[in-house]
Amino acid sequence: MSTRSRPARVRRASVALIASAPLALAGCAGTVNLEAAPESNAYACAEISVRLPDEVAGLDRRATNAQATAAWGDPAAVIYRCGLPAPGPSELPCFTVDGVDWLLDESDAPRYVFTTYGREPATEVIVDNDVVRGPDALRPLSVAVASTEPTAQCLAATDVFAGGSVAPQGDPPADE
């Protein structure tokens, strides 16, 4: 039988709990409130979501409150949403990162919106370019998105013009 009284043990446990609380809370950020996309319950979104990394460009992943969403950084500098309608042909620039085609919308710079092209449902990644560069955020996310099969791909101008040049070649030779 212990000679310590119960109140002394409780006080020691309370002191230990209070002393360790700041350490436990230091790594916790609040839940990021996001809106689920219309098709967020699609099987493809689940396939991608289970493959998302815990870290993107040095930013830790945070909890979100909506299906098929994720966020990294405190405050959130990278936001992921899956389940958007697939975009059709677009005038937005399109480029490929690790096998995944992305449309880039710079209309709200320095907050850039990247949307997958040729994958259904579409995935959207919003990046605060003041915190992280778009390609640095897309590389680890493209690995997860690549788990779904593409249904279309970006085309270069030379693809549209049968591999020819899109620049004028000069005047045709004059008849002599």
Helices and strands as residue ranges (DSSP letters): H 6-26, H 43-49, E 55-56, E 59-62, E 69-72, E 78-84, E 94-97, E 100-105, E 111-116, E 122-128, H 134-145, H 157-160
